[in-house]
């Protein structure tokens, strides 16, 4: 049977099934379908917003790359990774409230990455808002020649837009 869930990569399907049990929804096919539809809507919001804000998708961000960006995880969380400044980055984690087993958001203005950011791998922080994320599905970065302050503004604006969209999407999945 062709369902919304089966349209997603297997690795995303697995995360959606895990999210169902931690979201307060019943662990059923109907719940998986609701979450899968929401996940597709979140992906669409992420892609539209990064395009609108002039960010570009990358498959990796080397540890010493000074650019900042935004990541969408397999589980549908957002990770803000600011530009490198004096050895540190502003970083934030946003679960956007669907999962009940993780905080809604955490921030750290003096974060340090432990390793390169790679698609299909977790972001690991030496110092950050969290130790390790879910694997990264999409990652978008600012252009190389943009000043740090402008990168921070672009990333912040994009995060606000995406976060607000994600909140609305989650309300459709689990009405408040």
C-alpha positions in Angstrom: 0.0 0.0 0.0 1.3 3.4 -0.9 1.0 5.7 2.1 2.5 9.0 3.0 4.9 7.2 5.3 6.2 4.9 2.6 7.0 7.9 0.4 9.7 8.8 2.9 13.2 7.2 3.1 13.3 4.2 5.4 15.6 6.0 7.9 13.0 8.8 8.2 10.2 6.2 8.6 12.0 4.6 11.5 12.3 8.0 13.3 8.7 8.7 12.7 7.7 5.4 14.3 9.8 6.2 17.3 8.4 9.7 17.5 4.8 8.4 17.7 5.5 6.6 21.0 7.1 9.8 22.5 4.5 12.3 21.2 1.5 11.2 23.1 -0.1 9.7 20.0 -1.1 6.1 19.8 1.5 3.8 18.2 -0.7 3.1 15.2 -0.5 3.4 11.4 -2.9 6.4 11.5 -0.4 8.2 13.9 2.5 7.4 11.6 0.6 8.8 8.7 -0.2 12.1 10.6 3.5 12.5 11.6 4.7 11.6 8.1 2.4 14.2 6.6 3.7 16.7 9.1 7.3 15.7 8.4 6.8 16.4 4.6 5.3 19.8 5.4 8.3 20.6 7.6 10.7 19.6 4.9 8.8 21.8 2.4 9.0 24.7 4.9 12.7 24.2 5.5 13.5 24.0 1.7 11.4 27.1 0.9 12.8 29.2 3.7 16.4 28.4 3.0 15.9 29.3 -0.7 14.1 32.5 0.3 16.9 33.5 2.6 19.7 32.7 0.2 21.1 29.7 2.1 22.4 26.7 0.1 22.4 23.0 0.8 25.6 21.3 1.6 26.5 17.7 2.4 29.1 18.8 4.9 30.5 21.7 6.9 34.2 21.1 7.9 35.0 21.8 11.5 37.1 24.8 10.6 34.7 26.3 8.1 33.6 29.7 9.4 30.1 29.6 7.9 27.0 29.1 9.8 23.8 27.2 8.9 20.7 25.4 9.8 20.1 21.6 9.9 16.9 19.6 9.7 17.3 16.2 11.5 15.7 12.9 10.6 13.3 13.4 13.6 12.2 16.8 12.3 14.2 19.0 14.8 16.1 22.1 13.8 19.7 22.8 14.7 21.1 26.3 14.3 24.8 26.4 14.0 26.1 30.0 13.9 29.3 31.2 12.1 32.6 30.5 13.7 33.8 33.5 15.7 36.9 33.4 18.0 36.7 29.6 18.2 33.0 29.5 19.2 29.6 29.3 17.5 26.1 30.2 18.7 24.1 27.0 18.5 20.5 26.1 19.3 18.4 23.0 19.3 14.6 23.2 18.5 12.5 20.0 18.8 9.5 22.2 18.1 7.4 20.5 20.7 6.0 17.3 19.1 8.3 14.9 21.1 7.8 14.7 24.8 11.1 13.0 25.6 13.4 15.9 24.6 13.4 19.7 25.6 11.5 22.1 23.3 14.6 24.2 22.8 18.1 24.7 24.1 20.7 27.4 23.3 24.4 28.0 23.9 26.3 31.1 22.7 29.7 29.6 23.1 29.4 26.2 21.4 32.1 24.1 19.8 31.7 21.3 17.3 33.5 18.1 18.0 33.7 17.1 14.3 32.6 18.1 10.8 28.9 18.3 10.1 27.9 15.6 7.6 24.6 14.7 6.1 23.3 11.3 7.6 25.5 11.8 10.7 24.7 13.4 14.0 26.1 16.8 14.9 28.3 16.3 17.9 29.3 19.2 20.2 32.3 19.4 22.5 30.4 22.2 24.1 26.9 23.1 23.0 23.2 23.1 23.7 23.1 19.3 23.5 25.8 16.7 23.2 24.6 15.0 20.0 21.7 15.4 17.6 19.6 12.9 15.5 21.2 12.3 12.1 21.1 15.3 9.8 18.8 15.1 6.8 19.4 18.5 5.3 21.9 21.2 6.0 22.0 24.7 4.5 24.7 27.3 5.0 25.3 30.9 4.3 27.5 32.1 1.4 31.2 32.3 2.2 31.7 36.0 1.8 28.9 37.2 4.1 29.9 39.0 7.3 29.4 37.1 10.6 26.7 39.6 11.8 24.8 39.2 8.5 25.1 35.4 8.7 23.7 35.4 12.2 20.8 37.6 11.1 20.0 35.4 8.1 20.1 32.2 10.2 18.0 33.8 13.0 15.4 35.0 10.6 15.2 31.6 8.8 15.0 29.8 12.1 12.1 32.0 13.3 10.2 31.4 10.0 10.7 27.6 10.1 10.0 27.3 13.8 6.7 29.2 13.4 5.8 26.9 10.5 6.7 23.8 12.5 4.6 24.9 15.5 1.6 25.3 13.2 2.3 21.9 11.6 2.5 20.2 15.0 -0.8 21.8 16.0 -2.4 20.1 13.1 -0.9 16.8 14.2 -1.7 17.1 17.9 -4.3 19.8 18.5 -3.6 21.8 21.6 
